[in-house]
Amino acid sequence: MSEQMENEVVAEEQVATEKPKSKFNAFLDRKFKLGEKGSNVKTEIIAGLTTFMAMVYILMVNAGMFADPFGDGTPILGVSYGAMYIVTALSAIIGTVLIGLLSGLPLAQAPGMGLNAFFVYTMCVGFGFSYANALVFILIDGLVFIGLTVTGLREKIFKAIPEDVKKAIPAGIGLFIAFLGVQNAKLVIPSTSTGVTMGSMNLLGGHDWATLVPLFVVVLGVIAIATMSKKKVSGAILWGILGSAVLYYAMLGLGAAFGDESSKAVFAGISMSNPIDAFKDFGTQTIGKVFTDGFNFTPYIEAHGVANFVLIMITSALAFCLVDMFDTLGTLYGACKSGNLLDEKGDVPNLNKAMMADAVATTAGAILGTSTVTTFVESSAGTAAGGKTALTSYVVAILFALAMFLSPIAQLIPSCATATALIYVGVLMMNNVRDIEWSDPAIALPAFLTIAMMPFTYNISLVSASACFPTY
């Protein structure tokens, strides 16, 4: 038998032994052109699961930041953990479905880290706007970006910003987020002499065991996340949060076993709520508040004056827009690059459609009751795992929908555990500083001020806005 005939026989045998696709898989293959793009249903599902595992921590971190900004049980914004958990999940579902539907890219969206901190700590805690007032800024951000995206101006504005300023802003936000994390874990505490100081980890210093445990947990948790990230473990931040929570309760359990009253008090205060209660809180506390209460700025104007209100209104709206713009475009490029999805010119395919999904999702997020919704950098985990189509996005959205009913369990996660995520996300956001030309004073000065003044002043808006008008 000739070699050609032998090859034909082998090929026929392979076809005969291949497992036929189910009708559903065949439908998905045709719908998303999986074969044409070098993917398959199994790969897309795995990619979606990978992305979800990498970013699901946002459900706990965002809910905790809004409901308990300083980790002391004080609901400063007047919204519950359960309500914000549902809002976060719903906004992630809407944003992720939109980016898959409009752009066909295997990416996912949710309320962005940094932007949520800006909302809570600068707009509400710092400036004194109510939760509903601050949502107006998010609504403006979304509507402005819809207009800029339709006209194509959004991309042009982004390209007009000096490169080194673009690199400095995420780093400054990263330091700000990390600073919040160490404060929430009480690793850094207020000081009358120096402003802030290290929390004491002295076992013999007379501190309650329940006070010391969070400090040990956050240190070990951050190290664990870094170790897993180094080992390329999928969902390292999520596993770090969950592991830190387990360690927290294990250490408190040990303390309770030895008769420590502070540990017993922690367990005595634990209660499990009905997941339906979270949906009820969502209906009464968050959705639509931007319209019912948001446009009433009278209390703020009476307390601070019209001139102050106008200045803060302009600079804060500008800051929200700029940070959102940098975040979205940078993340889209990075995620697509990691999955070799860039087109022949090295550009993000369907860029305008992807940005439109971001703008519409942000607008929807404002109506639901959360800060800016943006494409998550963790999407790169899914593209690196082989995701190439919108099917990956839809898998992520389905998983977020299932997670909505787990709010009572998520609420048991202590603030020291979610602080590990804040600190490590801060580490990740420092990445761009290596590309800043520090040897040039004309570049180094605005870049340094942009980075340093955010955590130093507890303010993102004025620094972000002024950094976009450099003097060099």
N, C-alpha and C positions, 0 to 999 in steps of 0.2 A: 504494500500500500504506500502510495506517495506521501510525502510530508504534508502537502496541501490537504489531501484527503483526511489524514490523521487529525489535523487542526480543525477541520470542519466537523469531524465526529466528536471531538472534545468539546467544541463550542455548543453542538446540539445537546450533548449530555449535560453541560452546565445549565443551559436554558431549561432542560427538562427537570433538573433537580432544584431549580430556584423556587422558593416559596412564593406563590402568587400573591399579589397585593390584594388586600381587602377592598371592597367598594369604597369604604370611607377613606382609606389611605390613598386610593387612586384619585378620589375626588380632591383631596388636599394637594396631591401632587400636581394635578391640573390647575387648581385654583391659584396656587402660589408659585407655579412653575419651578418646583423643587429640583427636578431632574436637570432642567435647563441651567439652573444656577449652581449645580454641583452639590445639592443637599438632599435630605430625605426627611420623612416625618420624625423618625427616631432622633436624628441629630437636632432638629428644631425643638423638639420637646426637651431634650437634655439642655440645650442652650437656654431655653426659657426658664427651666428650673435653676440653672446656674445663675442667671441674672437675678432671679427672685431671691435666691439664698444670699446673694451678695448685697442686696439693697433692702431686704425686708426689715432691717434694723430701723429704718426711717419711721415705721409705724410706732415703735416704742419711744424713739428719741424725740420725734416731733410732738407726739402726744404729751410726753413728759415736760418738754420745754414750754409748751403753751399752758398746761394745767398747773405746773409747779416750777416756775422759772429758776428758783434758787434752791430747790431740793429740800425746802423746809416745811412743806405741806401748806403753804400759803397760796391760794388760787388768785393771784394778782389780776389776771385778765378776766376772771369770772367765767371760765369755761372748764368743764370737767375733762378728766383723762379719757373717759369713754367716748365723749362727744368728739374730741380731737382725733382719737384713734379711728373712728368711723370716717371723719372728714379726710384724714390722711389716706386711708384706703380708697375711698371713692375718687379722690382727685388723682391718685395713682392709676386707678382703673381707666378713668376718662382720658387722661393724658397718654397712657400707654396704648390704648385702643386707637386714639387719634393719630399718633405718630406712625403706627402700623398701617392704618387705613389710608392716610394721606400720602405718606412718603414711601411705604413699602419697606422701610428699614427695620431691622431686628433690634430696636432700641426700646427703652422703657423710661417713663417719666414719673415724678413724684415731687412733693414739696422739697425744694432744694436746701441743702445744708448751707449755712452762711446767710442766705436770704431769710430763713426762718429766725435766725439769731438777730439779724437786723430788725426784723419786724417786732420781736418780743422785747429785746433789751434796749434798742435805740428808740424805736417809735413809741412803744408803750411805756416801758419802765423809765427810759431816759427823758424823752420829750413830754411824756404825760398824755399822749393820745389814748383814747379808749380803744379796746379791741375792735369795735365796729368802725371807728374812725380810721384806724390803720388799714382795714380792709379796703377802704376807698382808694388808697394808694396802690394797692394790688390791682384793683379794678382798672384804674387809670393806666397802670403798667401794661396790662393785657390789651386794653383797647388801643393804646398808642402803638403797641407792637403789631397788632393786626393791621393798622393803617400803614405802618412803615414796611411791613412785609409785603403787603399788596403792591405798594409803590416801588419796592426794591431798595428803599433807602436804608433799611436796617443793616444790610451787608456793607453798604458804602460808608455808613457812619462808623461801623466797627473797624474798617480798614483805615479810617482817618485818625484813629487814636494811636499815639506813639506806642511802639511795641513794648518798650520796657515798662510803661505804665500798665499795660495789659497783664504783663507778667507779675507785677508787684501787687495788684489788687487781690488776686486769689490768695497770695501768701499772707497778706495782712488779715484777710478774713480767716484764714487758717489759724493764725496766732490768736485771733479773737475767740474763735470757737474752742480752741484748746484751753484758753484762759477760763472760759466758762465751765469747761469740763472739770478742771482741777478745783474750781470754787464749789461746784455742785457736790463734789466728792469730799469737800472740806479738807482737801490736801493743801489748799491755800485759803487762809482765813483773814478777816480784817484785823488791822493793827492800828492803834492810836498813834504810834510813833512813826511807822514807816508806810502806812496805808494798807499794806498787805504783808503777810508773813507765812511761813510754812506751818501747817498743822502739826501738832506734836504726835509722834508715834512712840512715845516713851511708855512702855508697858508698866513702869514703876512710878509713873507720874500722877497717879491718882485718878486717871480718866476712866470712865465707864467703858466696859468691853464693847458695848454697842456703838460707842463713839469711835473707838479705834479700828473696829473691823472694816468700815468702808475705806479707810486709808490703805490698809493692806490689800484689800480687794482690787482697788483701782490700779495700784502699782503692778500687781501680778497680772491683772487683766490686760493692761496695755502691752506688757511683755509677751503675754500669750498671743495676742492678736498679731504683733510684729513677727513672732516666731512662725505662726501659721501662714502669714503672708509671705514670708521668706520661703516657706516650703510649698508655696502655690496652692494652699488649701482653699477650695472654693467656699465662699461665705465666711471668711475668717472673722470679719467684724461681728456677724451674727453669732457665731460660735463663741466668740470672746464675751459678748454680752450674756449669753445663756450660761456659759461656764462661770462667769463672775457672779451671776445671780445664785447659782448652785453653791459656790464657795461662800458667798455671803450668808446664806441660810445655814450651811453646814457649820460655819464658825460660830454663828449665833446659837445654833443648837448645842454645840459643845459648851458654850458659855452657860446656857440654860441648864445643861446637865450638871454643871458644877455649882448651880445655885445663883448665878448672876441675875440680879433683878432687872437690869436694863435689857438683857437679852429676852427674858420672859415677857417684858412689856412689849417688845416688838412683835412677838408671836401672838400676844393677846390682842393686838390691834389689827390683825389680819382678818379680812372677811371677803368672801366670794360674792360678787354681784351677778345678777342675771344679764346675759349678753344683750337682751332686749332693752335693758336700761340704757345702754350706750346709744342705741338708736333713738330712744326717747329724748335723751339729752341733746343729741344731734339736732333733732327736730325743734327743740325749744331754745337752744343756746347759740347755735352757729349758722345754720342755713338761712340765707336771706337777711342776716343782720346788717350786711353792707347797705341794704336799701331801707330797712326799717329804722335803723339807729345811726348808720354810718355818716350820713351827711349833716348831722347835727354837731357842728364844731363850736357852738356857742360856749360851752363850759371851758374849752381850751382858750378861746379868744378872750373871754373874761379874765382868765388867769394870767395870760401872757401878752395880750395885746394883738392888734391887727397886724402891725408891722412884723412882729415875730412869727405870726401864723403864716403870712405870705412867704417870708424867707424860708421857713422850715418846709412849707408846702412845695416850693420850687426845688430846693436842694434835695429833699428826700425823694420826691418823684423822679428827679434826674438820677439819683443814686440807685434807686430800685431798677430803673431802666438800664443803666450802664452795667451794673453787676449782673443782671439777668442776661444781657447781651453777650458779655464776655463768657459767662458760664455756659450758655447754650452753644454758641459757635465753637468754643474750645472743646466742649465735650463731644459734640457731633463729629468733629474732625478726629479727635483721639479715638473714639469708639469705632468709627469706620476704618481708621487706619489699622487698629489692632486686629480687625477681621478681614483685612485686605479687600475692603468694600469701596475704596476710593475709585473714581473713574480714571480714564486714561490721562486726564490732565492733572490728576492728583487732588481733585475736588470731591466734596461730599455729594453723592448723587441725590437729586431731588431736594437740594438744600432749602429752597424757599418753601417747599411744602412741609418739610420737617420743622422749619421755624414757625410756620403758620400753626402747626399742631401745638407747638410750645405756647404761642400767643393765645390761642383759643383755650388751652388747658389752664393757663394762668387766669384768664377771665372766669372760667368755670370754677376754679379754686377759690377766687374771691367771693363768688356767690355761695359756695359751700361753706366757706369760713376758714381758709388757710392762706398761708403766704405763697409766694411765687412758685408755680409748678414748672419744673425744668427737666431737661434730659439728664439722666443720672450717669455719672462717669462709670458706675459699676456695670453699665450696659456693655462695656468692653469685655467683661468676663464672659458674657454670653456670645459675643461675636468671636472672641478667641476660642470658644468651645465649638464653633462651627455654625452658629446661627447666621443665616443669610437673607431671610425673608420676614415678612410681617407675621408669619405663624409663630415665631419666637415671641413677638410682642403679645400676641393674643394668649399664649400660654402664661406669660407673666401676669396679665390682667386677670385671668381665671384664678390663679393662685392668690392674688390679692383679694379677690371676691370671697374665696374660702376663708382667708385669714380674718375677714371682718367679724366673724363669729367667735373669735378667740380673745376678745378684749379683756375678759375677767382674768385670764391667765397672764396676758401681757402686763396687766396692771400690777402684778406681783413683782415685776422686775424693779429692783431698787435703783435709786438715782446714781449710786456709785457704779452700777453695772453699765448704765447708759452713758455715764461719763467716760468710760473707756472708749466708746465710739467717738465721742466728741474730740477727745485728745488725739486719737489715731487719725481721724479725718483731718485734723489740723496738721498732722505730720505729712499726710499725702498732699495737702494743698500748698506746702512749702516747696514743692518740686521745681517750680518755675524760676526760683531765685538764682539757680545756677546759670541761667542764660542771660542774666542782667549784666551789662557792662559796668562793673563796679569801679573800674579804673578811671572812668570818665566822670568827673565831679558833676557835670551838667546832667548826667543820667542818674548817678548814684544818689544825689540829694533828694529829688522828687520820689525816686523809688524807695529810698529808706524811710522818708516821711510817710509815704503811703502805707508801708508795711507796719511801721512802729506805732503811728498815732492811733490806729484802730484799737488795739488792745489798751494802749495808754490812756485814751480818752473815753473808752467805751462807746465809740461812735464810728459808724461806717460811712454815713451819708456825706458829711461835709468833706471828709478826706477823699472819698471816691470822686466827688464832683470836682473838687479843686485840682485833683491829680490829672484830670483830663484837660486842663488848661495850663500846661507847663510853660516856663519862661524861657526855655532854651530853643 
